Amino acid sequence: MTVREIFRQNLRYYRKLQGLTQEALSEKLGLNPKYITNLEAQSKFPSAETIDAISSALKIKPSQLFEEEGCPHNYVSFDKNLFTEKIVEGLSSQMKSALRELLEKKL
């Protein structure tokens, strides 16, 4: 697997782990939404400064974007429980917000 493929898979994995869409990540970075799409499609490769910004936004070390073990597609001992917890936390937060808004409108 090439460095670009590893980067692309890890970017997608860690972005989803944080519950971010491509658009949401691009907003956090102040970049064009198509840029993240292009990174994940392997048609672009970021500068060192952008890699630092991405890793900061994803709350990981820059090196994690290049570790072959990082992506669950390559990682045999992928922690499914941690991944599930992150997804549930994100959904729980979204559900709480939606329920709060609904109740405020109804009450």
VENZI-V669508 format. One record per residue. N is the residue number from 1. PHI is phi in degrees with one decimal (* if undefined). OMEGA is omega in whole degrees, 0 to 359 (none if undefined). D_LAST is the distance of its C-alpha to the last C-alpha in Angstrom with 1 decimal. Layout:
n:N phi:PHI omega:OMEGA d_last:D_LAST
n:N phi:PHI omega:OMEGA d_last:D_LAST
//
This chain:
n:1 phi:* omega:182 d_last:55.8
n:2 phi:-81.7 omega:178 d_last:55.9
n:3 phi:-59.2 omega:180 d_last:54.1
n:4 phi:-64.2 omega:178 d_last:52.1
n:5 phi:-64.9 omega:178 d_last:51.0
n:6 phi:-62.3 omega:179 d_last:50.1
n:7 phi:-58.0 omega:182 d_last:48.1
n:8 phi:-58.9 omega:180 d_last:46.3
n:9 phi:-65.8 omega:180 d_last:45.3
n:10 phi:-67.9 omega:177 d_last:44.3
n:11 phi:-58.0 omega:180 d_last:42.2
n:12 phi:-61.5 omega:181 d_last:40.3
n:13 phi:-60.3 omega:183 d_last:40.0
n:14 phi:-69.0 omega:176 d_last:38.8
n:15 phi:-64.4 omega:180 d_last:36.4
n:16 phi:-67.9 omega:178 d_last:34.7
n:17 phi:-60.5 omega:177 d_last:34.9
n:18 phi:-83.5 omega:179 d_last:32.7
n:19 phi:73.5 omega:182 d_last:30.3
n:20 phi:-103.2 omega:170 d_last:31.3
n:21 phi:-80.9 omega:176 d_last:32.0
n:22 phi:-60.2 omega:180 d_last:35.2
n:23 phi:-65.2 omega:181 d_last:33.2
n:24 phi:-64.2 omega:178 d_last:31.1
n:25 phi:-65.0 omega:180 d_last:34.4
n:26 phi:-63.6 omega:176 d_last:36.1
n:27 phi:-63.3 omega:179 d_last:33.4
n:28 phi:-59.5 omega:183 d_last:33.8
n:29 phi:-92.0 omega:183 d_last:37.5
n:30 phi:70.1 omega:182 d_last:37.4
n:31 phi:-115.0 omega:175 d_last:39.4
n:32 phi:-62.7 omega:181 d_last:39.4
n:33 phi:-55.3 omega:179 d_last:37.3
n:34 phi:-68.0 omega:183 d_last:40.5
n:35 phi:-63.3 omega:179 d_last:42.3
n:36 phi:-64.4 omega:176 d_last:40.6
n:37 phi:-57.2 omega:180 d_last:41.1
n:38 phi:-66.7 omega:177 d_last:44.8
n:39 phi:-63.3 omega:182 d_last:45.1
n:40 phi:-72.0 omega:178 d_last:43.9
n:41 phi:-87.1 omega:177 d_last:46.1
n:42 phi:70.8 omega:178 d_last:49.0
n:43 phi:-94.4 omega:177 d_last:50.0
n:44 phi:-135.0 omega:174 d_last:49.4
n:45 phi:-135.5 omega:188 d_last:50.1
n:46 phi:-78.4 omega:173 d_last:48.5
n:47 phi:-75.2 omega:178 d_last:50.3
n:48 phi:-60.0 omega:180 d_last:50.5
n:49 phi:-64.6 omega:179 d_last:48.0
n:50 phi:-69.7 omega:176 d_last:45.5
n:51 phi:-60.9 omega:177 d_last:46.1
n:52 phi:-61.0 omega:181 d_last:45.4
n:53 phi:-65.4 omega:179 d_last:42.1
n:54 phi:-62.3 omega:182 d_last:41.1
n:55 phi:-63.5 omega:178 d_last:41.9
n:56 phi:-64.9 omega:180 d_last:40.0
n:57 phi:-63.9 omega:181 d_last:36.9
n:58 phi:-90.8 omega:178 d_last:37.2
n:59 phi:59.1 omega:177 d_last:38.0
n:60 phi:-135.3 omega:174 d_last:41.4
n:61 phi:-78.8 omega:179 d_last:45.1
n:62 phi:-54.1 omega:182 d_last:46.7
n:63 phi:-62.8 omega:181 d_last:49.3
n:64 phi:-65.7 omega:178 d_last:46.7
n:65 phi:-72.6 omega:183 d_last:46.5
n:66 phi:-117.8 omega:180 d_last:50.1
n:67 phi:-84.8 omega:182 d_last:50.5
n:68 phi:-62.4 omega:180 d_last:51.5
n:69 phi:-77.1 omega:188 d_last:49.9
n:70 phi:-63.2 omega:185 d_last:46.5
n:71 phi:-85.6 omega:182 d_last:45.3
n:72 phi:-61.3 omega:177 d_last:44.6
n:73 phi:-65.7 omega:182 d_last:46.8
n:74 phi:-108.8 omega:192 d_last:49.7
n:75 phi:-106.2 omega:185 d_last:48.7
n:76 phi:-67.5 omega:184 d_last:49.8
n:77 phi:-98.9 omega:178 d_last:47.9
n:78 phi:-55.0 omega:182 d_last:44.5
n:79 phi:-82.3 omega:182 d_last:41.9
n:80 phi:-63.8 omega:180 d_last:39.6
n:81 phi:-64.1 omega:179 d_last:37.5
n:82 phi:-63.8 omega:179 d_last:36.8
n:83 phi:-61.1 omega:179 d_last:36.0
n:84 phi:-62.5 omega:178 d_last:33.6
n:85 phi:-58.3 omega:180 d_last:31.9
n:86 phi:-61.3 omega:179 d_last:31.4
n:87 phi:-64.3 omega:181 d_last:29.9
n:88 phi:-62.9 omega:178 d_last:27.6
n:89 phi:-59.3 omega:180 d_last:26.5
n:90 phi:-63.8 omega:179 d_last:25.8
n:91 phi:-67.1 omega:179 d_last:23.8
n:92 phi:-59.9 omega:179 d_last:21.9
n:93 phi:-62.5 omega:179 d_last:20.9
n:94 phi:-65.0 omega:179 d_last:19.9
n:95 phi:-65.1 omega:178 d_last:17.9
n:96 phi:-60.3 omega:180 d_last:16.0
n:97 phi:-63.4 omega:181 d_last:15.3
n:98 phi:-64.7 omega:179 d_last:14.2
n:99 phi:-66.0 omega:178 d_last:11.9
n:100 phi:-60.5 omega:179 d_last:10.4
n:101 phi:-62.0 omega:180 d_last:10.1
n:102 phi:-62.6 omega:180 d_last:8.6
n:103 phi:-65.0 omega:179 d_last:5.8
n:104 phi:-63.3 omega:179 d_last:5.3
n:105 phi:-70.7 omega:185 d_last:5.7
n:106 phi:-81.5 omega:184 d_last:3.8
n:107 phi:-96.4 omega:none d_last:0.0
//
